[in-house]
Amino acid sequence: DKKSEYYKNFLKMPQTKVRVLTGVTPAAVDVMGNRVLILNNGKEPSVLSIINPEIARSFTSFFNSLWNIAKE
């Protein structure tokens, strides 16, 4: 949601690009090396952390596919 503080905070981060896909998921996914974080910034924020190189590669591939169709 472009109106959320979560989105606005990402826009302020140096060396960070943000794109939006509407209707896909309310969660965010971060991939850092072999770690995948799945974040929910709802009324009760939560995070799921997965450390697995195969899953990280899969999410990276999935991310790249979505990034290419997302809007700036």
Protein Blocks (a to p, Z undefined) as FASTA:
>chain_A
ZZbmklmmmmmpghiacdddehkbmcdcddehjaccdddfbfbdcddddddfklmmmmmm
mmmmmmmmpcZZ
